[in-house]
Amino acid sequence: MFKNNASIFADEAGFDITEDFIGYYQAIIHPHRRYVRTLIEAISDLDIEMIAPSHGFAIRHDIAKFIDLYASMSTETKDDKKVVIVYATLKNNTKKMANILKDCFVENQIKVELWDVDKADETEILNSIASADAVFVGSSTKYADMTGKLEDLLQQMQKMNLEGKLAAAFGSYGWSGEAIEVVQDYLNGTNMKVQSTSDVIKSTGMTHVEFPVRIRFYPTEDEKVKKIKNAAEFVSDLLLSVI
Ligand SMILES: Cc1cc2nc3c(=O)[nH]c(=O)nc-3n(C[C@H](O)[C@H](O)[C@H](O)COP(=O)(O)O)c2cc1C
């Protein structure tokens, strides 16, 4: 990065590094902004003389400006956000997943509307989806397919304009979990931005967040609950992001 005899200090670079500083944040750091907020809080009382990052110039001047830039880009929006969670279940394992997702969103001050597709009115669910910022659709697997009345709802969703919304599939299964993949396929047939493990890795480098969210039988063990929470935290971060 530094040419022969070039200075390592931003104030001797010969140009304003602010644009590169912001670009690096957007490309690499933004997915990890939850931790940026924690660290900015941790250093708030320190008298900092220099920022010496592992990449790029060392910063000796305008330190507060650069820390403030990280703080403002890492902050959360104050706009109200809403997640709709719809599920179909035989023995409530998928319902348990739905409730873990719900609790996580509520902890992040995100409004949640939760629907059991077999107990609620379809029009009411579709209206709820129409005004959502993100939609989670879950099903357990019965004879290699979705359970309950989910298919009809998903077909209706494909006829709606759901542009700009985030979506994710989830479900409990016994051995292969075909229904979760079928839900994912239906969601991909809408114009929502459907979360996938592949996209998460490519856009953030994170490997602990998986979509669709697949849980064998009961989500009681720590590891399984963590997997569900990781997905909810990831979508919460996307919804609350200001950039
Ligand atoms: C009649 C029946 C059929 C099932 N078929 C499948 C299947 O084809 N593939 C699979 O992975 N699991 C299958 N399972 C397992 C369920 O998906 C699993 O028990 C799941 O945890 C149920 O979640 P739920 O309580 O949300 O319905 C089946 C279970 C039952 C009772």
The ligand as a Gaussian input file, in Angstrom:
#p B3LYP/6-31G(d) Opt

LIG

0 1
 C      -45.996000     -38.177000       9.357000
 C      -44.637000     -37.553000       9.395000
 C      -43.883000     -37.449000       8.238000
 C      -42.604000     -36.878000       8.251000
 N      -41.885000     -36.762000       7.080000
 C      -40.644000     -36.204000       7.106000
 C      -39.874000     -36.096000       5.909000
 O      -40.303000     -36.485000       4.837000
 N      -38.632000     -35.540000       5.978000
 C      -38.118000     -35.077000       7.171000
 O      -36.997000     -34.584000       7.176000
 N      -38.824000     -35.172000       8.314000
 C      -40.066000     -35.716000       8.325000
 N      -40.796000     -35.808000       9.479000
 C      -40.204000     -35.319000      10.752000
 C      -40.737000     -33.940000      11.146000
 O      -40.475000     -32.981000      10.142000
 C      -40.072000     -33.537000      12.465000
 O      -40.576000     -34.373000      13.485000
 C      -40.255000     -32.094000      12.851000
 O      -39.501000     -31.836000      14.019000
 C      -41.690000     -31.740000      13.099000
 O      -41.755000     -30.368000      13.393000
 P      -43.123000     -29.669000      13.814000
 O      -43.410000     -30.049000      15.245000
 O      -42.909000     -28.212000      13.645000
 O      -44.182000     -30.166000      12.892000
 C      -42.066000     -36.383000       9.477000
 C      -42.825000     -36.509000      10.647000
 C      -44.093000     -37.074000      10.607000
 C      -44.874000     -37.183000      11.899000

